[in-house]
């Protein structure tokens, strides 16, 4: 079953190093791996992976030179050990490893290489398309505006699943 294969790979990747408690063991420790910010409007804490290869890839992928980190999930028991699905839907290390188009992307491969424990074969990456070349606004703007209209048609903000799980944010 394909779901079980992805679930196994997802959980194995946590063991290999994609886990908040392991980030302190990356080169330079937690301060060279994670950046923390408070979201202005709601005061919610956000964390970003700031390792060199992840940031370098993110700049190219999103077509945004301003990016200095890639956001992690901040929902309850899923905190800090998954990519934020709003910007990386379909990546196998989001908290929803059962979306139809799963991809092992360069985001996770770069993070594993930045751990200092692995040399990565990037050949398996490159299949993810969600958010590609959407620019800095895609990373920084809210999903919906004050009129509850999406700012990014055909992206995560537009999916019923996003609305059901309350992942959209409002200006």
Secondary structure as GFF3:
##gff-version 3
##sequence-region A 1 171
A	DSSP	alpha_helix	2	16	.	.	.	ID=ss1
A	DSSP	three_ten_helix	20	25	.	.	.	ID=ss2
A	DSSP	three_ten_helix	30	32	.	.	.	ID=ss3
A	DSSP	beta_strand	34	38	.	.	.	ID=ss4
A	DSSP	beta_strand	45	49	.	.	.	ID=ss5
A	DSSP	alpha_helix	52	62	.	.	.	ID=ss6
A	DSSP	beta_strand	70	71	.	.	.	ID=ss7
A	DSSP	three_ten_helix	76	78	.	.	.	ID=ss8
A	DSSP	alpha_helix	85	88	.	.	.	ID=ss9
A	DSSP	alpha_helix	106	114	.	.	.	ID=ss10
A	DSSP	three_ten_helix	122	124	.	.	.	ID=ss11
A	DSSP	alpha_helix	135	140	.	.	.	ID=ss12
A	DSSP	three_ten_helix	156	158	.	.	.	ID=ss13
A	DSSP	alpha_helix	160	164	.	.	.	ID=ss14
###
